Amino acid sequence: AFATTMLENERLAMRGKAAQLVPYTKRHVLKYHGWMQSEQLLEQTASEPLSLDQEYEMQRSWRTDQDKCTFIVLATHLREGHGSKPSDTEKSDQGEERLDGDKASPAVESQANAVVTAEGSEAHAAIDIETEEAMMVGDVNLFLNDPHDPSAAEIDVMIAEAAARGRGIGREAVLLMLHYGTTRLKLSRFVAKIGLENVASLGLFTKLGFVKVSECKDFNEATLEMKVGPGSNEIQAWWADLGISYDAYTLPNE
């Protein structure tokens, strides 16, 4: 049911303040593969180590699979000369992530729809390949894996670069992906499965409004859920604050 919409992300980029999301392309694979040599990241993401060839094959499958969607997370502060002035969001998010924005007004839902600019208003291709690779800090994913609930998806995020943590980038990546899921895929229920020892991720998703619904000792993980709908005023307010834009994404020589 989501085939056409899921594949839409091949040519789509999203921007907030501290984070940008771009499609996972073959030019990202080498750096991504380097991240996944870390035993800690493999454990936290419940992943198996892959060869570089396997990683390229995995990227191709992510590109065409109709039941999952992935974006590479870029850090905005790394765009210009790898040290441009942080945004106001980044300044407030250094150290412990700050999620206590003002409560939404009754008009927030219409405001959240209004913040999205026309696609292609600023083509993402303006970022050159070398700069984009330097901006890479992680990824964020959706899995449409519940056969009984087409409105549900599992979500996860990885900030692989240690220097990029604590700047609010992971928070924004999740918020951007939730916006994409609700507005483009018409999803309303999101599930996060997080290792019980991953305190940072548990804290991040809890502060965003996810609630723990179960805990599995065998897999040492907790399952958290959140429903997003017309009454979700707080997340709507966060979306409006980010000034989310969707841009055309071109893939040179690919």
C-alpha positions in Angstrom: 0.0 0.0 0.0 2.9 2.3 0.7 5.0 1.3 -2.3 4.9 4.6 -4.2 5.1 6.8 -1.1 8.0 4.8 0.5 10.1 5.1 -2.6 9.4 8.8 -2.7 12.3 9.3 -0.2 14.8 8.5 -2.9 14.5 12.1 -4.1 13.6 13.8 -0.9 15.5 15.7 1.8 14.2 17.2 5.0 15.6 20.1 7.1 15.1 21.2 10.6 17.6 23.4 12.6 20.3 21.1 14.0 19.6 18.2 11.6 19.0 17.4 8.0 17.8 14.0 6.5 18.9 12.8 3.1 18.3 9.5 1.3 20.9 6.7 2.0 22.9 6.5 -1.3 25.9 4.5 -2.4 28.1 7.6 -1.7 27.3 7.3 2.0 28.2 3.6 2.3 31.9 3.8 2.9 31.5 6.1 5.9 28.5 4.1 7.2 30.5 0.9 6.9 33.2 2.5 9.0 30.8 3.3 11.7 29.5 -0.3 11.8 33.0 -1.6 12.7 32.2 -0.5 16.3 31.2 -3.3 18.5 29.3 -0.9 20.7 27.2 0.4 17.7 26.6 -3.2 16.5 25.3 -4.1 19.9 23.1 -1.0 20.4 21.6 -1.4 16.9 21.3 -5.3 17.1 23.2 -5.5 13.9 25.5 -8.1 12.4 28.9 -7.1 11.0 28.9 -6.9 7.2 31.7 -6.8 4.6 31.9 -3.7 2.4 30.3 -5.5 -0.5 27.5 -6.7 1.8 27.0 -3.1 3.0 26.6 -1.9 -0.6 24.1 -4.7 -1.2 22.2 -3.7 1.9 22.1 -0.1 0.8 20.5 -1.1 -2.5 17.9 -3.1 -0.6 17.1 -0.2 1.6 16.7 1.9 -1.5 14.0 -0.4 -3.1 12.3 -2.1 -0.1 8.7 -1.0 0.2 8.5 -1.9 4.0 11.3 0.2 5.3 12.7 3.7 4.9 16.0 5.1 5.9 17.6 8.6 5.9 21.1 9.6 6.6 21.3 12.2 9.4 23.4 15.3 8.6 24.6 17.8 11.3 23.9 21.3 10.2 26.7 22.8 12.2 29.2 20.9 10.1 28.2 22.4 6.8 30.4 25.4 6.4 34.1 24.7 6.9 33.1 22.0 9.5 32.6 24.6 12.1 29.8 27.1 11.3 28.0 28.9 14.0 25.5 26.6 15.8 21.8 27.4 15.5 19.8 28.5 18.5 18.5 25.0 18.9 22.0 23.5 19.0 23.0 26.1 21.6 20.2 25.2 23.9 20.7 21.4 23.3 24.3 21.2 24.2 24.7 18.8 27.1 21.4 17.3 28.2 18.8 17.5 25.4 16.1 20.0 26.0 12.6 19.0 25.1 10.5 21.2 27.3 9.2 23.6 24.6 6.1 25.7 25.2 2.8 24.0 25.1 0.9 24.2 21.8 -1.8 26.8 21.2 -5.1 25.6 19.7 -3.8 26.8 16.3 -0.7 24.6 16.4 -2.1 21.9 14.1 -2.7 24.4 11.3 0.7 26.0 12.0 2.5 22.6 11.7 1.1 22.1 8.3 2.1 25.6 7.2 5.8 25.3 8.2 6.5 22.9 5.3 7.8 24.7 2.4 7.2 23.8 -1.2 9.4 20.9 -2.4 12.3 21.9 -4.4 12.3 25.5 -3.0 16.0 25.0 -2.3 17.5 22.0 -4.0 19.5 20.0 -1.6 22.1 19.4 -4.3 23.6 22.7 -3.3 25.6 20.7 -0.8 28.6 19.2 -2.5 29.5 15.5 -2.0 32.5 16.1 0.2 30.6 18.5 2.5 27.7 16.1 2.8 30.0 13.2 3.8 31.6 15.4 6.4 28.2 16.3 7.8 27.1 12.6 8.2 26.6 11.7 11.8 24.1 8.8 11.8 20.8 7.4 10.4 17.1 7.2 11.2 14.8 4.4 10.1 11.1 3.4 9.8 10.0 -0.3 9.5 6.5 -1.0 8.4 6.5 -4.5 10.0 3.1 -4.8 11.7 0.8 -6.8 9.4 -2.2 -6.2 11.7 -1.8 -2.4 11.8 -0.9 -0.5 8.6 -0.9 2.7 10.6 2.1 1.5 12.7 5.8 1.6 12.2 8.9 0.9 14.2 11.4 3.8 14.4 15.0 3.9 15.4 17.8 6.4 15.3 21.6 6.1 15.5 24.0 9.0 16.1 27.3 7.3 15.3 29.6 10.2 15.7 30.3 10.8 19.4 31.1 14.5 18.8 27.6 15.0 17.4 25.8 13.7 20.5 24.3 16.0 23.0 23.5 18.7 20.5 19.8 17.8 19.9 20.6 16.2 16.5 19.1 12.8 17.5 16.0 14.5 18.8 15.5 16.4 15.6 16.1 13.4 13.4 13.4 11.5 15.3 11.0 14.5 15.0 11.7 14.9 11.3 11.1 11.2 10.7 7.8 11.3 12.8 6.7 14.2 10.6 7.5 12.3 7.4 5.7 9.2 8.7 2.6 11.0 9.7 2.3 13.5 6.8 3.6 11.3 3.9 2.9 7.7 5.0 -0.3 8.5 7.0 1.1 6.7 10.1 -0.2 7.3 13.6 1.4 4.8 15.9 5.2 4.6 16.3 7.1 1.8 18.2 10.7 2.0 19.5 12.5 -1.1 20.7 15.5 -0.1 22.8 18.1 -2.0 24.8 17.6 -1.7 28.5 21.2 -0.5 28.9 20.8 2.2 26.3 19.9 4.9 28.8 20.4 7.8 26.4 18.0 6.5 23.8 15.4 5.5 26.5 15.6 9.1 27.8 15.3 10.6 24.4 12.2 8.7 23.3 10.6 9.1 26.7 11.0 12.9 26.6 9.5 12.9 23.1 6.3 11.3 24.5 6.9 7.6 24.0 5.6 5.4 26.8 7.0 2.0 27.8 4.5 -0.8 27.1 6.6 -3.9 27.7 10.0 -5.2 28.7 11.6 -8.3 27.4 14.3 -9.8 29.6 15.3 -12.4 27.1 16.2 -9.7 24.5 17.2 -7.2 27.2 15.0 -4.5 25.5 12.0 -2.3 26.2 9.2 -1.5 23.8 7.9 2.0 23.8 5.0 3.4 21.8 3.6 6.8 20.9 0.4 7.8 19.0 0.4 10.9 16.9 -2.9 12.5 16.0 -4.9 15.7 16.0 -4.6 16.1 19.7 -0.8 15.7 19.8 -0.2 19.4 20.5 3.2 19.2 22.0 4.8 17.4 19.1 3.0 19.7 16.7 4.6 22.6 18.5 8.0 21.1 18.2 7.5 20.5 14.5 6.4 24.2 14.1 9.5 25.3 16.0 11.8 23.4 13.7 10.5 25.1 10.6 10.6 21.8 8.7 11.2 22.0 5.0 11.1 19.3 2.3 13.5 19.8 -0.6 14.3 18.0 -3.9 17.4 15.8 -3.6 19.4 15.1 -6.7 21.9 12.2 -7.0 24.7 13.2 -9.3 26.2 10.3 -11.2 24.0 7.7 -9.5 
